[in-house]
Amino acid sequence: MVSTQSTGTTTTTELRNSPDSGEEFRPAGAKRTEKLPMTYFSRIADRFEDLMVKPDAIPTVSFLDACSAVPKLLLTIGGKAVITLSLDIGNNINKILTKQKLHPSKSDTLQAMVHYEIGTKTTHAKHSATVALLWLQREMSFVKELLLAIAVSHGVSDMSTVFVQCYDKTFAGSPQRNVS
């Protein structure tokens, strides 16, 4: 369980093991107290660094909660292409979450969900969580490259050029999406 409290400019996050699991979780981040200015990033409750992970197992709901901050971030950047990307990321999150809710005991981790779809031969079915997870990974790689490009250039005057460069690094060569 992750507990986050914000008071003024101090954010305290306490990480605890899941009470409903017999296995010990290894926190990706440790208990931390940070003095951050109040920004978009300081207000994010669910962070990737706070995920409680087991060896080779990423908890599905916690991961998707952390992913859900990305579309909101993209909307603060703005632009038509960013809006489309934000919607696509949100759709993939929803597809994976829908599959997790359909089979919660078989999809408590991303790995278990993929193994379940492999076992039921549904990895390429319409609304497959496996395909949604693949595209979500590609989209997150694109967002990482985009944010790095913006940071390195200290702002961008021509966003379309940056988009093309980031697309070439992350999506070029990927099969076109034909599963909805």
Secondary structure, DSSP 4 states (H G I P E B T S, - for coil): -EEEEEETTEEEEEE---TT-SSPPEESS--EEEE--SSTGGG-SS-GGG-EEBTTB-BHHHHHHHHTHHHHHHHHH--HHHHHHHHHHHHHHHHHHHHHHHSGGG-SBHHHHHHHHHHTT-TTSTT-HHHHHHHHHHHHHHHHHHHHHHHHTTS-S-HHHHHHHHHHHHTTTSPPP---
